[in-house]
Amino acid sequence: MLPETRNIRKQVKRNTQNVEDINDKSNRVFQRISKPALRAAAATPTRRARCAEDAPLGSTILADLYDEVTGVLATEGDEFGVTVHCNIANGIDLNETTPRLEIGLDIPVYRSIFDNAGTPESRWYYNGTFQASEDCTCGV
């Protein structure tokens, strides 16, 4: 057998072991997420929320959720002042994106499980993607 063939076989074996290690770590993370938490996140439909601030620097914004049954805006409790995480294409700050977010604007959000360094947590996300934009002075 040629030395190159032996080296290739060794590399394939190392790569296979690396993939197995990654799969094992992923499985352990999901085992730590409780079944009730998974069910709650999976059962959470898109909700309506109202922006509690104008678009800030960064990719999160504070919002208040509407009650799923009554449609009343939360003014206290765990659905008041929630942090909503947003995906931004080609940018990092919400105040430089479109659509523009401002106080009082209703937005669609959903809850999902996020793996925070091995600790699962529930987070609210904007149901869509923002696009980075630039303000310009027209008519120059």
A tleap script that builds the chain and sets N, CA, C and O, in Angstrom:
source leaprc.protein.ff14SB
mol = sequence {
  NMET LEU PRO GLU THR ARG ASN ILE ARG LYS
  GLN VAL LYS ARG ASN THR GLN ASN VAL GLU
  ASP ILE ASN ASP LYS SER ASN ARG VAL PHE
  GLN ARG ILE SER LYS PRO ALA LEU ARG ALA
  ALA ALA ALA THR PRO THR ARG ARG ALA ARG
  CYS ALA GLU ASP ALA PRO LEU GLY SER THR
  ILE LEU ALA ASP LEU TYR ASP GLU VAL THR
  GLY VAL LEU ALA THR GLU GLY ASP GLU PHE
  GLY VAL THR VAL HIE CYS ASN ILE ALA ASN
  GLY ILE ASP LEU ASN GLU THR THR PRO ARG
  LEU GLU ILE GLY LEU ASP ILE PRO VAL TYR
  ARG SER ILE PHE ASP ASN ALA GLY THR PRO
  GLU SER ARG TRP TYR TYR ASN GLY THR PHE
  GLN ALA SER GLU ASP CYS THR CYS GLY CVAL
}
set mol.1.N position { 0.849 -1.176 0.000 }
set mol.1.CA position { 0.000 0.000 0.000 }
set mol.1.C position { 0.899 1.245 0.000 }
set mol.1.O position { 1.910 1.296 0.699 }
set mol.2.N position { 0.513 2.225 -0.784 }
set mol.2.CA position { 1.281 3.458 -0.884 }
set mol.2.C position { 1.138 4.285 0.397 }
set mol.2.O position { 0.087 4.249 1.038 }
set mol.3.N position { 2.184 5.029 0.778 }
set mol.3.CA position { 2.110 5.870 1.984 }
set mol.3.C position { 0.978 6.894 1.912 }
set mol.3.O position { 0.345 7.199 2.922 }
set mol.4.N position { 0.722 7.434 0.683 }
set mol.4.CA position { -0.358 8.418 0.538 }
set mol.4.C position { -1.710 7.796 0.872 }
set mol.4.O position { -2.562 8.450 1.474 }
set mol.5.N position { -1.909 6.542 0.487 }
set mol.5.CA position { -3.171 5.848 0.755 }
set mol.5.C position { -3.367 5.674 2.257 }
set mol.5.O position { -4.468 5.871 2.770 }
set mol.6.N position { -2.289 5.301 2.965 }
set mol.6.CA position { -2.368 5.154 4.422 }
set mol.6.C position { -2.727 6.494 5.071 }
set mol.6.O position { -3.552 6.544 5.983 }
set mol.7.N position { -2.110 7.568 4.603 }
set mol.7.CA position { -2.392 8.900 5.158 }
set mol.7.C position { -3.842 9.300 4.913 }
set mol.7.O position { -4.498 9.863 5.789 }
set mol.8.N position { -4.334 9.003 3.716 }
set mol.8.CA position { -5.730 9.330 3.408 }
set mol.8.C position { -6.662 8.535 4.306 }
set mol.8.O position { -7.629 9.092 4.827 }
set mol.9.N position { -6.401 7.256 4.502 }
set mol.9.CA position { -7.247 6.424 5.370 }
set mol.9.C position { -7.231 6.936 6.807 }
set mol.9.O position { -8.268 6.955 7.470 }
set mol.10.N position { -6.057 7.352 7.293 }
set mol.10.CA position { -5.960 7.895 8.652 }
set mol.10.C position { -6.775 9.186 8.773 }
set mol.10.O position { -7.465 9.400 9.770 }
set mol.11.N position { -6.691 10.046 7.748 }
set mol.11.CA position { -7.440 11.299 7.785 }
set mol.11.C position { -8.938 11.035 7.737 }
set mol.11.O position { -9.696 11.696 8.446 }
set mol.12.N position { -9.379 10.093 6.927 }
set mol.12.CA position { -10.796 9.734 6.867 }
set mol.12.C position { -11.262 9.237 8.239 }
set mol.12.O position { -12.349 9.596 8.692 }
set mol.13.N position { -10.449 8.420 8.895 }
set mol.13.CA position { -10.802 7.900 10.221 }
set mol.13.C position { -10.910 9.039 11.237 }
set mol.13.O position { -11.836 9.062 12.047 }
set mol.14.N position { -9.950 10.001 11.196 }
set mol.14.CA position { -10.007 11.149 12.111 }
set mol.14.C position { -11.248 11.998 11.842 }
set mol.14.O position { -11.931 12.413 12.778 }
set mol.15.N position { -11.541 12.257 10.566 }
set mol.15.CA position { -12.718 13.059 10.219 }
set mol.15.C position { -14.007 12.379 10.664 }
set mol.15.O position { -14.917 13.037 11.166 }
set mol.16.N position { -14.085 11.074 10.484 }
set mol.16.CA position { -15.269 10.321 10.911 }
set mol.16.C position { -15.447 10.437 12.414 }
set mol.16.O position { -16.568 10.619 12.889 }
set mol.17.N position { -14.362 10.335 13.171 }
set mol.17.CA position { -14.437 10.463 14.628 }
set mol.17.C position { -14.876 11.875 15.027 }
set mol.17.O position { -15.661 12.038 15.961 }
set mol.18.N position { -14.375 12.889 14.326 }
set mol.18.CA position { -14.776 14.271 14.621 }
set mol.18.C position { -16.273 14.465 14.401 }
set mol.18.O position { -16.937 15.107 15.215 }
set mol.19.N position { -16.806 13.925 13.321 }
set mol.19.CA position { -18.239 14.036 13.048 }
set mol.19.C position { -19.042 13.329 14.136 }
set mol.19.O position { -20.061 13.849 14.590 }
set mol.20.N position { -18.596 12.154 14.554 }
set mol.20.CA position { -19.290 11.420 15.620 }
set mol.20.C position { -19.263 12.219 16.926 }
set mol.20.O position { -20.257 12.246 17.652 }
set mol.21.N position { -18.137 12.867 17.230 }
set mol.21.CA position { -18.043 13.689 18.445 }
set mol.21.C position { -19.017 14.866 18.387 }
set mol.21.O position { -19.678 15.173 19.379 }
set mol.22.N position { -19.108 15.520 17.240 }
set mol.22.CA position { -20.031 16.653 17.079 }
set mol.22.C position { -21.471 16.184 17.250 }
set mol.22.O position { -22.256 16.839 17.935 }
set mol.23.N position { -21.827 15.056 16.635 }
set mol.23.CA position { -23.187 14.525 16.770 }
set mol.23.C position { -23.506 14.176 18.215 }
set mol.23.O position { -24.620 14.417 18.680 }
set mol.24.N position { -22.532 13.606 18.934 }
set mol.24.CA position { -22.741 13.246 20.331 }
set mol.24.C position { -22.989 14.495 21.184 }
set mol.24.O position { -23.874 14.493 22.039 }
set mol.25.N position { -22.214 15.557 20.956 }
set mol.25.CA position { -22.405 16.804 21.708 }
set mol.25.C position { -23.771 17.405 21.418 }
set mol.25.O position { -24.436 17.890 22.333 }
set mol.26.N position { -24.201 17.382 20.161 }
set mol.26.CA position { -25.519 17.913 19.802 }
set mol.26.C position { -26.619 17.150 20.512 }
set mol.26.O position { -27.562 17.752 21.026 }
set mol.27.N position { -26.508 15.842 20.544 }
set mol.27.CA position { -27.528 15.027 21.209 }
set mol.27.C position { -27.598 15.329 22.701 }
set mol.27.O position { -28.684 15.355 23.279 }
set mol.28.N position { -26.441 15.557 23.331 }
set mol.28.CA position { -26.440 15.865 24.762 }
set mol.28.C position { -27.112 17.208 25.046 }
set mol.28.O position { -27.792 17.352 26.062 }
set mol.29.N position { -26.931 18.186 24.169 }
set mol.29.CA position { -27.578 19.487 24.350 }
set mol.29.C position { -29.090 19.317 24.300 }
set mol.29.O position { -29.800 19.840 25.159 }
set mol.30.N position { -29.589 18.590 23.301 }
set mol.30.CA position { -31.025 18.419 23.179 }
set mol.30.C position { -31.611 17.584 24.312 }
set mol.30.O position { -32.782 17.753 24.653 }
set mol.31.N position { -30.827 16.690 24.900 }
set mol.31.CA position { -31.315 15.911 26.039 }
set mol.31.C position { -31.502 16.795 27.265 }
set mol.31.O position { -32.333 16.493 28.121 }
set mol.32.N position { -30.731 17.900 27.362 }
set mol.32.CA position { -30.856 18.807 28.495 }
set mol.32.C position { -32.099 19.685 28.410 }
set mol.32.O position { -32.551 20.224 29.421 }
set mol.33.N position { -32.648 19.831 27.218 }
set mol.33.CA position { -33.843 20.650 27.057 }
set mol.33.C position { -35.033 19.827 27.529 }
set mol.33.O position { -35.278 18.735 27.018 }
set mol.34.N position { -35.763 20.345 28.491 }
set mol.34.CA position { -36.881 19.581 29.051 }
set mol.34.C position { -37.979 19.403 28.024 }
set mol.34.O position { -38.180 20.260 27.163 }
set mol.35.N position { -38.685 18.294 28.115 }
set mol.35.CA position { -39.786 18.023 27.192 }
set mol.35.C position { -40.875 19.090 27.288 }
set mol.35.O position { -41.384 19.508 26.248 }
set mol.36.N position { -41.263 19.555 28.489 }
set mol.36.CA position { -42.265 20.622 28.537 }
set mol.36.C position { -41.805 21.901 27.834 }
set mol.36.O position { -42.608 22.581 27.195 }
set mol.37.N position { -40.511 22.231 27.951 }
set mol.37.CA position { -39.996 23.437 27.290 }
set mol.37.C position { -40.053 23.273 25.775 }
set mol.37.O position { -40.414 24.208 25.059 }
set mol.38.N position { -39.697 22.086 25.288 }
set mol.38.CA position { -39.773 21.836 23.852 }
set mol.38.C position { -41.206 21.916 23.358 }
set mol.38.O position { -41.480 22.501 22.311 }
set mol.39.N position { -42.136 21.313 24.131 }
set mol.39.CA position { -43.544 21.356 23.730 }
set mol.39.C position { -44.063 22.783 23.715 }
set mol.39.O position { -44.798 23.169 22.806 }
set mol.40.N position { -43.683 23.575 24.723 }
set mol.40.CA position { -44.145 24.971 24.794 }
set mol.40.C position { -43.624 25.777 23.610 }
set mol.40.O position { -44.362 26.567 23.021 }
set mol.41.N position { -42.357 25.582 23.259 }
set mol.41.CA position { -41.782 26.321 22.136 }
set mol.41.C position { -42.410 25.878 20.820 }
set mol.41.O position { -42.679 26.706 19.949 }
set mol.42.N position { -42.644 24.574 20.672 }
set mol.42.CA position { -43.229 24.063 19.433 }
set mol.42.C position { -44.684 24.492 19.286 }
set mol.42.O position { -45.169 24.692 18.172 }
set mol.43.N position { -45.381 24.634 20.419 }
set mol.43.CA position { -46.794 24.980 20.371 }
set mol.43.C position { -47.031 26.482 20.263 }
set mol.43.O position { -48.162 26.924 20.057 }
set mol.44.N position { -45.969 27.260 20.400 }
set mol.44.CA position { -46.123 28.712 20.377 }
set mol.44.C position { -46.274 29.199 18.939 }
set mol.44.O position { -45.330 29.127 18.153 }
set mol.45.N position { -47.450 29.690 18.602 }
set mol.45.CA position { -47.628 30.227 17.254 }
set mol.45.C position { -47.044 31.636 17.172 }
set mol.45.O position { -46.537 32.175 18.156 }
set mol.46.N position { -47.125 32.207 15.998 }
set mol.46.CA position { -46.711 33.597 15.846 }
set mol.46.C position { -47.636 34.468 16.687 }
set mol.46.O position { -48.856 34.304 16.663 }
set mol.47.N position { -47.046 35.386 17.421 }
set mol.47.CA position { -47.805 36.304 18.275 }
set mol.47.C position { -47.616 37.720 17.771 }
set mol.47.O position { -46.700 38.006 17.000 }
set mol.48.N position { -48.495 38.600 18.216 }
set mol.48.CA position { -48.393 40.011 17.866 }
set mol.48.C position { -47.811 40.751 19.054 }
set mol.48.O position { -48.204 40.523 20.198 }
set mol.49.N position { -46.877 41.630 18.774 }
set mol.49.CA position { -46.246 42.435 19.823 }
set mol.49.C position { -46.176 43.881 19.341 }
set mol.49.O position { -46.225 44.151 18.141 }
set mol.50.N position { -46.062 44.799 20.287 }
set mol.50.CA position { -45.931 46.230 19.969 }
set mol.50.C position { -44.565 46.703 20.442 }
set mol.50.O position { -44.180 46.468 21.587 }
set mol.51.N position { -43.831 47.373 19.548 }
set mol.51.CA position { -42.507 47.901 19.899 }
set mol.51.C position { -42.638 48.893 21.047 }
set mol.51.O position { -43.484 49.786 21.014 }
set mol.52.N position { -41.798 48.730 22.057 }
set mol.52.CA position { -41.811 49.616 23.212 }
set mol.52.C position { -40.730 50.691 23.105 }
set mol.52.O position { -40.579 51.520 24.002 }
set mol.53.N position { -39.980 50.669 22.002 }
set mol.53.CA position { -38.918 51.656 21.793 }
set mol.53.C position { -38.665 51.797 20.298 }
set mol.53.O position { -39.050 50.939 19.503 }
set mol.54.N position { -38.010 52.896 19.933 }
set mol.54.CA position { -37.554 53.038 18.556 }
set mol.54.C position { -36.389 52.081 18.343 }
set mol.54.O position { -35.751 51.649 19.303 }
set mol.55.N position { -36.114 51.752 17.091 }
set mol.55.CA position { -35.030 50.818 16.768 }
set mol.55.C position { -33.718 51.281 17.400 }
set mol.55.O position { -33.262 52.395 17.142 }
set mol.56.N position { -33.109 50.427 18.230 }
set mol.56.CA position { -31.850 50.788 18.892 }
set mol.56.C position { -30.638 50.275 18.113 }
set mol.56.O position { -30.776 49.647 17.063 }
set mol.57.N position { -29.448 50.555 18.651 }
set mol.57.CA position { -28.236 49.892 18.186 }
set mol.57.C position { -28.345 48.429 18.583 }
set mol.57.O position { -28.975 48.118 19.594 }
set mol.58.N position { -27.761 47.540 17.829 }
set mol.58.CA position { -27.812 46.120 18.151 }
set mol.58.C position { -28.956 45.418 17.443 }
set mol.58.O position { -29.653 46.013 16.621 }
set mol.59.N position { -29.141 44.149 17.770 }
set mol.59.CA position { -30.125 43.334 17.046 }
set mol.59.C position { -31.307 42.900 17.914 }
set mol.59.O position { -32.012 41.954 17.564 }
set mol.60.N position { -31.529 43.580 19.040 }
set mol.60.CA position { -32.692 43.269 19.875 }
set mol.60.C position { -33.496 44.544 20.119 }
set mol.60.O position { -32.969 45.657 20.094 }
set mol.61.N position { -34.795 44.339 20.357 }
set mol.61.CA position { -35.683 45.461 20.651 }
set mol.61.C position { -36.661 45.037 21.731 }
set mol.61.O position { -37.049 43.870 21.797 }
set mol.62.N position { -37.063 45.977 22.579 }
set mol.62.CA position { -38.062 45.689 23.609 }
set mol.62.C position { -39.452 45.813 23.014 }
set mol.62.O position { -39.733 46.729 22.241 }
set mol.63.N position { -40.328 44.867 23.390 }
set mol.63.CA position { -41.699 44.884 22.893 }
set mol.63.C position { -42.634 44.328 23.963 }
set mol.63.O position { -42.204 43.615 24.870 }
set mol.64.N position { -43.914 44.662 23.846 }
set mol.64.CA position { -44.955 44.140 24.731 }
set mol.64.C position { -45.865 43.241 23.905 }
set mol.64.O position { -46.273 43.603 22.801 }
set mol.65.N position { -46.182 42.059 24.450 }
set mol.65.CA position { -47.011 41.104 23.724 }
set mol.65.C position { -48.494 41.380 23.933 }
set mol.65.O position { -48.914 41.867 24.983 }
set mol.66.N position { -49.270 41.058 22.913 }
set mol.66.CA position { -50.725 41.082 23.041 }
set mol.66.C position { -51.172 39.724 23.578 }
set mol.66.O position { -50.569 38.700 23.257 }
set mol.67.N position { -52.231 39.711 24.396 }
set mol.67.CA position { -52.796 38.464 24.895 }
set mol.67.C position { -53.346 37.664 23.714 }
set mol.67.O position { -54.017 38.220 22.844 }
set mol.68.N position { -53.063 36.360 23.684 }
set mol.68.CA position { -53.491 35.522 22.565 }
set mol.68.C position { -55.010 35.420 22.453 }
set mol.68.O position { -55.546 35.311 21.350 }
set mol.69.N position { -55.706 35.455 23.589 }
set mol.69.CA position { -57.159 35.265 23.597 }
set mol.69.C position { -57.900 36.594 23.489 }
set mol.69.O position { -58.763 36.764 22.628 }
set mol.70.N position { -57.557 37.536 24.369 }
set mol.70.CA position { -58.310 38.795 24.436 }
set mol.70.C position { -57.801 39.860 23.472 }
set mol.70.O position { -58.542 40.772 23.105 }
set mol.71.N position { -56.532 39.746 23.058 }
set mol.71.CA position { -55.957 40.759 22.181 }
set mol.71.C position { -55.538 42.024 22.904 }
set mol.71.O position { -55.193 43.020 22.267 }
set mol.72.N position { -55.566 41.994 24.247 }
set mol.72.CA position { -55.196 43.160 25.055 }
set mol.72.C position { -53.675 43.206 25.203 }
set mol.72.O position { -53.034 42.181 25.438 }
set mol.73.N position { -53.111 44.393 25.065 }
set mol.73.CA position { -51.671 44.589 25.188 }
set mol.73.C position { -51.240 44.436 26.641 }
set mol.73.O position { -51.857 45.011 27.538 }
set mol.74.N position { -50.176 43.660 26.877 }
set mol.74.CA position { -49.664 43.454 28.234 }
set mol.74.C position { -49.081 44.754 28.774 }
set mol.74.O position { -48.360 45.463 28.072 }
set mol.75.N position { -49.405 45.061 30.037 }
set mol.75.CA position { -48.848 46.249 30.690 }
set mol.75.C position { -48.030 45.879 31.920 }
set mol.75.O position { -47.468 46.745 32.591 }
set mol.76.N position { -47.970 44.573 32.205 }
set mol.76.CA position { -47.158 44.072 33.323 }
set mol.76.C position { -46.957 42.576 33.135 }
set mol.76.O position { -47.560 41.966 32.252 }
set mol.77.N position { -46.109 41.990 33.969 }
set mol.77.CA position { -45.877 40.550 33.921 }
set mol.77.C position { -44.805 40.147 32.926 }
set mol.77.O position { -44.060 40.985 32.419 }
set mol.78.N position { -44.736 38.831 32.650 }
set mol.78.CA position { -43.649 38.310 31.824 }
set mol.78.C position { -43.869 38.512 30.323 }
set mol.78.O position { -43.006 38.138 29.528 }
set mol.79.N position { -44.994 39.091 29.918 }
set mol.79.CA position { -45.206 39.413 28.509 }
set mol.79.C position { -45.073 40.917 28.245 }
set mol.79.O position { -45.378 41.396 27.153 }
set mol.80.N position { -44.620 41.643 29.253 }
set mol.80.CA position { -44.394 43.086 29.166 }
set mol.80.C position { -42.893 43.336 29.122 }
set mol.80.O position { -42.154 42.833 29.969 }
set mol.81.N position { -42.442 44.105 28.148 }
set mol.81.CA position { -41.018 44.433 28.052 }
set mol.81.C position { -40.146 43.237 27.717 }
set mol.81.O position { -39.064 43.087 28.284 }
set mol.82.N position { -40.597 42.375 26.798 }
set mol.82.CA position { -39.791 41.221 26.404 }
set mol.82.C position { -38.729 41.658 25.396 }
set mol.82.O position { -38.930 42.608 24.640 }
set mol.83.N position { -37.620 40.967 25.395 }
set mol.83.CA position { -36.561 41.218 24.429 }
set mol.83.C position { -36.834 40.382 23.192 }
set mol.83.O position { -36.988 39.164 23.282 }
set mol.84.N position { -36.896 41.033 22.037 }
set mol.84.CA position { -37.134 40.347 20.767 }
set mol.84.C position { -35.835 40.381 19.966 }
set mol.84.O position { -35.289 41.451 19.698 }
set mol.85.N position { -35.347 39.202 19.586 }
set mol.85.CA position { -34.120 39.071 18.796 }
set mol.85.C position { -34.480 39.150 17.316 }
set mol.85.O position { -35.486 38.590 16.882 }
set mol.86.N position { -33.650 39.849 16.547 }
set mol.86.CA position { -33.945 40.080 15.130 }
set mol.86.C position { -32.781 39.645 14.250 }
set mol.86.O position { -31.616 39.818 14.609 }
set mol.87.N position { -33.108 39.083 13.101 }
set mol.87.CA position { -32.099 38.740 12.089 }
set mol.87.C position { -31.939 39.933 11.161 }
set mol.87.O position { -32.921 40.488 10.668 }
set mol.88.N position { -30.681 40.324 10.925 }
set mol.88.CA position { -30.397 41.468 10.056 }
set mol.88.C position { -29.467 41.007 8.940 }
set mol.88.O position { -28.354 40.550 9.202 }
set mol.89.N position { -29.921 41.127 7.704 }
set mol.89.CA position { -29.077 40.771 6.558 }
set mol.89.C position { -28.160 41.948 6.234 }
set mol.89.O position { -28.623 43.075 6.058 }
set mol.90.N position { -26.878 41.685 6.158 }
set mol.90.CA position { -25.873 42.688 5.767 }
set mol.90.C position { -25.757 43.852 6.737 }
set mol.90.O position { -25.422 44.962 6.324 }
set mol.91.N position { -26.024 43.625 8.011 }
set mol.91.CA position { -25.893 44.697 8.990 }
set mol.91.C position { -25.928 44.169 10.401 }
set mol.91.O position { -26.084 42.967 10.619 }
set mol.92.N position { -25.778 45.086 11.388 }
set mol.92.CA position { -25.762 44.668 12.788 }
set mol.92.C position { -26.672 45.506 13.680 }
set mol.92.O position { -26.960 45.100 14.806 }
set mol.93.N position { -27.131 46.662 13.208 }
set mol.93.CA position { -27.924 47.556 14.053 }
set mol.93.C position { -29.331 47.767 13.482 }
set mol.93.O position { -29.496 48.058 12.297 }
set mol.94.N position { -30.336 47.614 14.343 }
set mol.94.CA position { -31.722 47.783 13.910 }
set mol.94.C position { -32.036 49.215 13.470 }
set mol.94.O position { -32.916 49.436 12.638 }
set mol.95.N position { -31.313 50.180 14.032 }
set mol.95.CA position { -31.602 51.569 13.654 }
set mol.95.C position { -31.096 51.912 12.254 }
set mol.95.O position { -31.283 53.034 11.783 }
set mol.96.N position { -30.460 50.957 11.595 }
set mol.96.CA position { -29.987 51.157 10.224 }
set mol.96.C position { -30.551 50.079 9.298 }
set mol.96.O position { -29.869 49.624 8.380 }
set mol.97.N position { -31.809 49.669 9.545 }
set mol.97.CA position { -32.425 48.621 8.733 }
set mol.97.C position { -33.765 49.069 8.187 }
set mol.97.O position { -34.322 50.093 8.585 }
set mol.98.N position { -34.255 48.276 7.275 }
set mol.98.CA position { -35.622 48.442 6.802 }
set mol.98.C position { -36.279 47.078 6.897 }
set mol.98.O position { -35.631 46.084 6.569 }
set mol.99.N position { -37.501 46.978 7.317 }
set mol.99.CA position { -38.380 48.084 7.697 }
set mol.99.C position { -37.919 48.761 8.983 }
set mol.99.O position { -37.262 48.142 9.819 }
set mol.100.N position { -38.264 50.025 9.132 }
set mol.100.CA position { -37.895 50.801 10.317 }
set mol.100.C position { -38.818 50.448 11.477 }
set mol.100.O position { -40.036 50.375 11.314 }
set mol.101.N position { -38.234 50.234 12.634 }
set mol.101.CA position { -39.022 49.954 13.831 }
set mol.101.C position { -39.142 51.226 14.658 }
set mol.101.O position { -38.166 51.955 14.837 }
set mol.102.N position { -40.351 51.491 15.163 }
set mol.102.CA position { -40.552 52.650 16.021 }
set mol.102.C position { -41.580 52.310 17.094 }
set mol.102.O position { -42.349 51.358 16.959 }
set mol.103.N position { -41.579 53.095 18.147 }
set mol.103.CA position { -42.518 52.885 19.253 }
set mol.103.C position { -43.944 52.798 18.705 }
set mol.103.O position { -44.365 53.616 17.887 }
set mol.104.N position { -44.676 51.782 19.179 }
set mol.104.CA position { -46.079 51.648 18.803 }
set mol.104.C position { -46.336 50.786 17.576 }
set mol.104.O position { -47.489 50.473 17.276 }
set mol.105.N position { -45.280 50.396 16.857 }
set mol.105.CA position { -45.446 49.565 15.666 }
set mol.105.C position { -45.688 48.115 16.080 }
set mol.105.O position { -44.947 47.574 16.901 }
set mol.106.N position { -46.719 47.484 15.518 }
set mol.106.CA position { -46.989 46.071 15.781 }
set mol.106.C position { -46.093 45.205 14.901 }
set mol.106.O position { -45.923 45.473 13.712 }
set mol.107.N position { -45.519 44.155 15.508 }
set mol.107.CA position { -44.635 43.243 14.779 }
set mol.107.C position { -45.009 41.797 15.109 }
set mol.107.O position { -45.501 41.532 16.206 }
set mol.108.N position { -44.787 40.852 14.182 }
set mol.108.CA position { -45.014 39.439 14.463 }
set mol.108.C position { -43.783 38.836 15.143 }
set mol.108.O position { -42.655 39.065 14.708 }
set mol.109.N position { -44.002 38.073 16.204 }
set mol.109.CA position { -42.906 37.437 16.931 }
set mol.109.C position { -43.257 35.982 17.224 }
set mol.109.O position { -44.425 35.596 17.177 }
set mol.110.N position { -42.245 35.184 17.525 }
set mol.110.CA position { -42.466 33.804 17.943 }
set mol.110.C position { -41.412 33.437 18.982 }
set mol.110.O position { -40.354 34.062 19.063 }
set mol.111.N position { -41.722 32.411 19.773 }
set mol.111.CA position { -40.797 31.952 20.811 }
set mol.111.C position { -40.091 30.695 20.326 }
set mol.111.O position { -40.703 29.830 19.699 }
set mol.112.N position { -38.796 30.600 20.621 }
set mol.112.CA position { -38.020 29.431 20.236 }
set mol.112.C position { -36.982 29.129 21.310 }
set mol.112.O position { -36.616 30.000 22.099 }
set mol.113.N position { -36.517 27.895 21.330 }
set mol.113.CA position { -35.476 27.480 22.272 }
set mol.113.C position { -34.117 27.830 21.679 }
set mol.113.O position { -33.865 27.582 20.500 }
set mol.114.N position { -33.246 28.407 22.500 }
set mol.114.CA position { -31.905 28.795 22.087 }
set mol.114.C position { -30.907 28.110 23.014 }
set mol.114.O position { -31.101 28.102 24.230 }
set mol.115.N position { -29.849 27.541 22.460 }
set mol.115.CA position { -28.808 26.897 23.256 }
set mol.115.C position { -27.757 27.937 23.622 }
set mol.115.O position { -26.937 28.318 22.786 }
set mol.116.N position { -27.781 28.390 24.862 }
set mol.116.CA position { -26.851 29.402 25.344 }
set mol.116.C position { -25.714 28.709 26.083 }
set mol.116.O position { -25.783 28.507 27.295 }
set mol.117.N position { -24.669 28.346 25.347 }
set mol.117.CA position { -23.488 27.676 25.905 }
set mol.117.C position { -23.879 26.435 26.703 }
set mol.117.O position { -23.398 26.223 27.816 }
set mol.118.N position { -24.757 25.619 26.121 }
set mol.118.CA position { -25.157 24.377 26.763 }
set mol.118.C position { -26.356 24.497 27.675 }
set mol.118.O position { -26.861 23.486 28.163 }
set mol.119.N position { -26.828 25.717 27.918 }
set mol.119.CA position { -28.001 25.927 28.757 }
set mol.119.C position { -29.164 26.382 27.881 }
set mol.119.O position { -29.132 27.490 27.344 }
set mol.120.N position { -30.193 25.545 27.727 }
set mol.120.CA position { -31.313 25.948 26.872 }
set mol.120.C position { -32.129 27.063 27.508 }
set mol.120.O position { -32.401 27.045 28.709 }
set mol.121.N position { -32.511 28.029 26.692 }
set mol.121.CA position { -33.372 29.108 27.176 }
set mol.121.C position { -34.372 29.471 26.096 }
set mol.121.O position { -34.128 29.265 24.907 }
set mol.122.N position { -35.486 30.007 26.521 }
set mol.122.CA position { -36.543 30.402 25.605 }
set mol.122.C position { -36.345 31.866 25.230 }
set mol.122.O position { -36.117 32.708 26.099 }
set mol.123.N position { -36.434 32.169 23.935 }
set mol.123.CA position { -36.254 33.539 23.459 }
set mol.123.C position { -37.367 33.902 22.480 }
set mol.123.O position { -37.944 33.037 21.821 }
set mol.124.N position { -37.653 35.199 22.401 }
set mol.124.CA position { -38.600 35.719 21.414 }
set mol.124.C position { -37.811 36.217 20.210 }
set mol.124.O position { -36.757 36.836 20.358 }
set mol.125.N position { -38.335 35.939 19.014 }
set mol.125.CA position { -37.696 36.351 17.764 }
set mol.125.C position { -38.695 37.077 16.874 }
set mol.125.O position { -39.885 36.760 16.883 }
set mol.126.N position { -38.214 38.053 16.104 }
set mol.126.CA position { -39.017 38.705 15.079 }
set mol.126.C position { -39.238 37.695 13.963 }
set mol.126.O position { -38.304 37.000 13.564 }
set mol.127.N position { -40.452 37.607 13.461 }
set mol.127.CA position { -40.787 36.637 12.427 }
set mol.127.C position { -40.510 37.230 11.042 }
set mol.127.O position { -41.438 37.570 10.309 }
set mol.128.N position { -39.249 37.347 10.698 }
set mol.128.CA position { -38.831 37.910 9.415 }
set mol.128.C position { -37.368 38.309 9.484 }
set mol.128.O position { -36.684 38.036 10.471 }
set mol.129.N position { -36.901 38.948 8.443 }
set mol.129.CA position { -35.510 39.394 8.382 }
set mol.129.C position { -35.465 40.862 7.993 }
set mol.129.O position { -36.200 41.307 7.112 }
set mol.130.N position { -34.602 41.600 8.656 }
set mol.130.CA position { -34.403 43.007 8.335 }
set mol.130.C position { -33.254 43.126 7.337 }
set mol.130.O position { -32.340 42.302 7.328 }
set mol.131.N position { -33.308 44.136 6.516 }
set mol.131.CA position { -32.257 44.408 5.536 }
set mol.131.C position { -31.557 45.701 5.928 }
set mol.131.O position { -32.206 46.712 6.193 }
set mol.132.N position { -30.243 45.663 5.962 }
set mol.132.CA position { -29.476 46.878 6.266 }
set mol.132.C position { -29.757 47.922 5.195 }
set mol.132.O position { -29.914 47.594 4.019 }
set mol.133.N position { -29.820 49.183 5.613 }
set mol.133.CA position { -30.079 50.271 4.673 }
set mol.133.C position { -29.233 51.475 5.044 }
set mol.133.O position { -28.627 51.525 6.114 }
set mol.134.N position { -29.204 52.429 4.154 }
set mol.134.CA position { -28.433 53.639 4.380 }
set mol.134.C position { -29.319 54.843 4.060 }
set mol.134.O position { -29.971 54.880 3.016 }
set mol.135.N position { -29.341 55.817 4.952 }
set mol.135.CA position { -30.063 57.051 4.656 }
set mol.135.C position { -29.193 57.892 3.723 }
set mol.135.O position { -27.974 57.958 3.879 }
set mol.136.N position { -29.832 58.519 2.768 }
set mol.136.CA position { -29.074 59.368 1.862 }
set mol.136.C position { -29.797 60.697 1.656 }
set mol.136.O position { -31.007 60.805 1.851 }
set mol.137.N position { -29.031 61.689 1.262 }
set mol.137.CA position { -29.599 62.994 0.947 }
set mol.137.C position { -29.806 63.033 -0.551 }
set mol.137.O position { -28.854 62.947 -1.327 }
set mol.138.N position { -31.071 63.166 -0.952 }
set mol.138.CA position { -31.386 63.155 -2.393 }
set mol.138.C position { -31.370 64.576 -2.954 }
set mol.138.O position { -31.486 65.542 -2.200 }
set mol.139.N position { -31.230 64.704 -4.247 }
set mol.139.CA position { -31.276 65.993 -4.915 }
set mol.139.C position { -29.994 66.789 -4.817 }
set mol.139.O position { -30.021 68.017 -4.895 }
set mol.140.N position { -28.876 66.114 -4.647 }
set mol.140.CA position { -27.586 66.807 -4.514 }
set mol.140.C position { -27.120 67.254 -5.868 }
set mol.140.O position { -26.054 67.859 -5.985 }
savepdb mol mol.pdb
quit
